Amino acid sequence: MADKPQGPDYRRLAELTSIGLMLPSSIAVGLFMGYFLDRWLGTHPWLLLVFTVLGIASGLISLLRALKKELKDDTKP
């Protein structure tokens, strides 16, 4: 039997695209949460700074976990 010609792997492409968007989206969420909490509570700029750092940390952790999973899946035959 002849094998089907392989086209682009859209599932893998979607996974890699989501990895690339993890860090900026986490930082943006932290920034916006901090900004709005600062406006609401009047604590300028402290919550903005705290939530931005938390967003960066969360994004890096998510990015590293996804890369570790992707590299592990890549080595499987």
Summary of the structure (lengths in Angstrom):
residues: 77
radius of gyration: 18.9
end to end distance: 22.1
largest distance: 70.3
contacts: 181
relative contact order: 0.15
helix: 81%
strand: 0%
